[in-house]
Amino acid sequence: MKKQPRPGTSRRDFLGIVANGAAIFGISALAPVKAGAETFAEHVTKTDDVNPDEWFKQIKGKHKIVFDVTQPHEVFPFAWPKVFLLTNEKTGTPEKSNSVVVVLRHEAIPYAMESSLWSKYKFGEVFKITDPATKEASVRNPFWQPKPGDFKVPGIGNVAIGINELQESGVLFCVCDAAMTVNSAKVAGKLGLDAAQLKTEWMAGLLPNIKVVPSGVWALGRAQEHGCKYIFAG
C-alpha cells in the first residue's frame, strides 16, 4: 500500500513522490518535478471566460447519466448513449427529455478532434485506435459525421452513433483539458515540436460543441452532482 508523506516530510521529497506517481501513469514526457517548478495547474488552459460549471446546468432531464470514456473501446462509448436514449424512448421518455453526458478523457481525447489532426499526428497509432471500417490504425475520426450504414447492429440494423448524431439527440460531450495538456506535450516531445503550440493547434481542431473542462474527473464529479448516474464506458 502506498505510504502517505509523513508529517515533516520536506517539500522536495513530496514533489519526488508526485513525480514518481506521474511516471506510473505514463507521463514520461513531462519534465522532472522539482522545487520551484510551475505546478501542473498552471499548465491547464483556461478555455473560455465562462464558468465551466454553467455548462452542467443543461442537465435537466427526467433520466440522467454520465459515461466515463478513458480509452478507445470499439463502438461502446457511442453505442451505449444511443442505447440509453432508445430504451428510454421505448419506455415512455423521449430522447430529448433525458440528459446524457459523455466525458472524453485520458486516451479517448482524439474523439473530440477533427479528422485532419488524426491524419497529421497519426492518432490511430499513438492512441491505439482501430478504424472500424479498415481494421487498421485510424487516420480519421470514425465517429464524426459517419456515412449511413457505417454502424450496424445485428437484429437492429443501422444505428446513429456518430458524435454529431448523438449531439442532435441532445447528448453533451466534453473533453479533459488536463489530458489535452499531457498528451500534446508527449506527442510534441516525440516530434521535436513546441508543446504549447501543438496544444493550441489541437484546441483549434476540436469538434463543434465539445466543451473543454478542467479535467475529466472534475467533469464526472460535476455531472453526478447534477443528478447523473455513472457508467464506465471504456
Secondary structure, 3 states (H helix, E strand, C coil): CCCCCCCCCCHHHHHHHHHHHHHHCCCCCCCCCCCCCCCHHHHCCCCCCCCHHHHHHHCCCCCEEEEEECCCCCCHHHHHHHHHHHHHHHCCCCHHHCEEEEEECHHHHHHHECHHHHHHHCHHHHCCCECCCCCCECCCCCCCCCCCCCCEECCCEECCCCHHHHHHCCCEEEEEHHHHHHHHHHHHHHHCCCHHHHHHHHHHCECCCEEEECCHHHHHHHHHHCCCEEEECC
